[in-house]
Amino acid sequence: MTTIYLTRHGQTEWNVEGRMQGSLDSPLTAVGKEHARLLGERLADIKIDYFYSSPSERAYHTAQLIRGNRDLEILTDERLKEINMGDWEGKLADEIEKEDPELFHSFWYNPQLYISKTGESFREVKARVIPFLEEIITKHPNDHLMIVTHTVVLKTLMAYFDERPIDKLWDPPFMHPTSLSKVIVENGKDYHILLHADTSHFKEKEQL
């Protein structure tokens, strides 16, 4: 049985400004750092054998804050990077919606139809993320893992666990920064979602 904890990076400056980040980056805000520390406190007494993170600085910094004093290496993998949004990256969402309303609408409301002109589609993200997932489950059949990544990667993984198609990718719950999900994997293929985008640690430490 493999136990997987999953979270999104903490709030960033571009999150606050409403800019699309994708493969680009921006620093964590003070709120983002604090929420990551709170998640670290929540998990302080929980067994974690391995940390995996997107190599993007916002995710890696979040992983460092969650790790705290644990003597564990943070393993990075390119497959955990956020969806590449091409020439949308760094632009305000409102600006993109005005420039390319049809594609912007597809991104949020018809993800199965979204085909980026300069970046990745949701199907392409799934094609790199699911092999990563299968690989670490095979590698860690009885371990407790922490994965720190991004919204689209997390939504893709949780939809996969829940057997939802790409057109249902954005179904609730919303993936708040440093929200916590927990999945138990039995026999390498039976997925049981125990937590999905939980944010109770923002207010108080809770035992898992």
C-alpha positions as CSV (number, residue, x, y, z in Angstrom):
1,M,0.0,0.0,0.0
2,T,1.4,3.4,-1.0
3,T,0.2,6.6,0.7
4,I,0.5,9.7,-1.4
5,Y,0.1,13.3,0.0
6,L,-0.3,16.0,-2.7
7,T,-0.3,19.7,-2.6
8,R,-0.1,22.8,-4.8
9,H,2.7,25.3,-4.2
10,G,2.0,28.3,-2.0
11,Q,0.5,31.6,-3.2
12,T,2.8,33.6,-5.5
13,E,3.1,37.2,-6.5
14,W,1.7,36.4,-9.9
15,N,-1.3,34.5,-8.3
16,V,-2.1,37.7,-6.5
17,E,-1.7,39.8,-9.7
18,G,-3.8,37.4,-11.8
19,R,-1.0,36.4,-14.1
20,M,-0.7,33.0,-15.8
21,Q,2.5,31.3,-14.7
22,G,2.8,27.9,-16.4
23,S,6.5,27.1,-16.9
24,L,7.6,30.6,-15.8
25,D,7.9,31.5,-12.2
26,S,7.3,34.1,-9.5
27,P,8.2,34.1,-5.8
28,L,6.0,33.0,-2.9
29,T,4.2,35.7,-1.1
30,A,4.3,36.0,2.7
31,V,0.9,34.3,2.8
32,G,2.2,31.5,0.6
33,K,5.2,30.9,2.9
34,E,3.0,31.0,6.0
35,H,0.5,28.5,4.5
36,A,3.3,26.2,3.5
37,R,4.7,26.3,7.1
38,L,1.2,25.6,8.4
39,L,1.0,22.5,6.2
40,G,4.4,21.5,7.4
41,E,3.1,21.7,11.0
42,R,0.1,19.7,10.1
43,L,2.3,16.9,8.7
44,A,5.1,17.2,11.3
45,D,4.1,13.9,13.0
46,I,3.0,12.1,9.9
47,K,5.3,9.6,8.3
48,I,6.8,10.7,5.0
49,D,9.5,8.7,3.3
50,Y,10.1,10.7,0.1
51,F,9.5,14.2,-1.1
52,Y,8.9,14.8,-4.8
53,S,8.6,18.3,-6.3
54,S,8.3,20.2,-9.5
55,P,11.6,21.9,-10.2
56,S,9.9,25.3,-10.5
57,E,11.1,27.5,-7.7
58,R,7.6,28.2,-6.3
59,A,7.0,24.5,-5.8
60,Y,10.5,23.6,-4.6
61,H,10.4,26.5,-2.0
62,T,7.0,25.2,-0.8
63,A,8.4,21.7,-0.5
64,Q,11.4,23.0,1.6
65,L,9.0,24.8,4.0
66,I,6.8,21.7,4.3
67,R,9.8,19.4,4.9
68,G,10.9,21.5,7.8
69,N,13.6,19.7,9.9
70,R,13.1,16.3,8.2
71,D,16.4,14.9,6.9
72,L,15.0,14.1,3.5
73,E,16.2,15.1,0.0
74,I,13.6,16.8,-2.2
75,L,13.6,14.9,-5.5
76,T,12.6,17.0,-8.5
77,D,11.1,15.7,-11.7
78,E,10.4,17.8,-14.9
79,R,7.1,15.9,-15.4
80,L,5.7,17.6,-12.3
81,K,6.1,21.1,-13.9
82,E,2.9,23.1,-14.6
83,I,1.2,23.1,-18.0
84,N,3.3,25.1,-20.5
85,M,1.0,28.0,-21.6
86,G,3.3,29.3,-24.3
87,D,2.8,33.0,-25.0
88,W,0.2,33.3,-22.4
89,E,2.8,33.0,-19.6
90,G,3.3,36.2,-17.6
91,K,0.2,37.8,-19.0
92,L,-2.8,38.9,-17.0
93,A,-5.8,36.5,-17.3
94,D,-8.0,39.5,-18.3
95,E,-5.6,40.4,-21.0
96,I,-5.6,36.9,-22.4
97,E,-9.4,36.7,-22.4
98,K,-9.6,39.9,-24.5
99,E,-7.0,38.7,-26.9
100,D,-8.1,35.2,-27.4
101,P,-11.6,34.7,-25.9
102,E,-12.4,31.4,-27.6
103,L,-9.2,29.6,-26.5
104,F,-9.4,31.2,-23.1
105,H,-13.0,29.8,-22.7
106,S,-11.9,26.4,-23.8
107,F,-9.1,26.4,-21.3
108,W,-11.5,26.9,-18.4
109,Y,-14.8,25.4,-19.6
110,N,-14.0,22.9,-22.4
111,P,-10.5,21.6,-21.5
112,Q,-11.0,18.6,-23.8
113,L,-11.1,21.1,-26.7
114,Y,-8.2,23.3,-25.6
115,I,-5.3,23.1,-28.0
116,S,-2.6,25.7,-27.3
117,K,-0.9,27.4,-30.2
118,T,2.4,27.7,-28.4
119,G,2.2,25.5,-25.3
120,E,0.7,22.2,-24.1
121,S,-2.7,20.7,-24.2
122,F,-4.3,19.0,-21.1
123,R,-3.8,15.7,-22.9
124,E,-0.1,16.4,-23.2
125,V,0.1,17.1,-19.5
126,K,-1.7,13.9,-18.7
127,A,0.7,12.0,-21.0
128,R,3.7,13.0,-18.9
129,V,2.2,13.1,-15.5
130,I,0.5,9.7,-15.4
131,P,3.7,7.8,-16.3
132,F,5.4,9.6,-13.5
133,L,2.7,8.5,-11.1
134,E,2.8,4.9,-12.2
135,E,6.6,4.9,-11.9
136,I,6.7,6.1,-8.3
137,I,3.9,3.8,-7.2
138,T,6.0,0.9,-8.6
139,K,9.1,2.2,-7.0
140,H,7.5,2.8,-3.6
141,P,5.0,0.0,-3.0
142,N,4.9,0.5,0.8
143,D,6.1,4.1,1.3
144,H,4.5,7.4,2.2
145,L,5.1,10.1,-0.4
146,M,4.7,13.9,-0.6
147,I,4.2,15.5,-4.0
148,V,4.4,19.3,-4.4
149,T,3.3,20.5,-7.8
150,H,0.9,22.8,-9.6
151,T,-2.8,23.3,-10.3
152,V,-3.2,21.5,-13.6
153,V,-0.9,18.7,-12.7
154,L,-2.9,18.2,-9.4
155,K,-6.2,18.4,-11.2
156,T,-5.0,15.8,-13.7
157,L,-3.8,13.4,-11.0
158,M,-7.0,13.7,-9.0
159,A,-9.2,13.3,-12.0
160,Y,-7.2,10.1,-12.8
161,F,-7.6,8.8,-9.3
162,D,-11.4,9.6,-9.6
163,E,-11.7,8.2,-13.1
164,R,-13.0,11.5,-14.5
165,P,-12.4,12.4,-18.2
166,I,-10.6,15.5,-19.3
167,D,-13.8,17.4,-19.9
168,K,-14.5,17.1,-16.1
169,L,-10.9,18.3,-15.2
170,W,-12.1,21.5,-13.5
171,D,-14.8,19.9,-11.5
172,P,-14.7,21.0,-7.8
173,P,-13.0,21.2,-5.4
174,F,-10.8,24.2,-6.2
175,M,-7.1,23.6,-5.6
176,H,-6.2,26.4,-3.2
177,P,-2.4,26.9,-2.7
178,T,-1.0,24.4,-0.2
179,S,-4.4,22.6,0.0
180,L,-3.8,18.9,0.9
181,S,-5.0,15.8,-0.8
182,K,-4.3,12.2,0.4
183,V,-4.6,9.1,-1.7
184,I,-4.1,5.4,-0.7
185,V,-3.0,3.1,-3.5
186,E,-3.6,-0.6,-3.0
187,N,-2.1,-3.3,-5.2
188,G,-0.5,-0.6,-7.3
189,K,-3.8,0.3,-9.0
190,D,-6.7,0.7,-6.6
191,Y,-7.0,4.4,-5.6
192,H,-8.8,5.6,-2.6
193,I,-9.1,9.4,-2.1
194,L,-9.2,10.2,1.6
195,L,-8.6,14.0,1.3
196,H,-9.3,16.3,-1.6
197,A,-7.9,19.9,-1.6
198,D,-8.4,20.2,2.2
199,T,-7.4,23.5,3.8
200,S,-8.2,23.0,7.4
201,H,-4.6,23.5,8.4
202,F,-4.9,27.2,7.5
203,K,-6.7,27.5,10.8
204,E,-5.5,24.6,13.0
205,K,-3.3,21.6,13.1
206,E,-5.3,18.4,12.3
207,Q,-4.3,14.8,12.7
208,L,-4.5,12.6,9.6
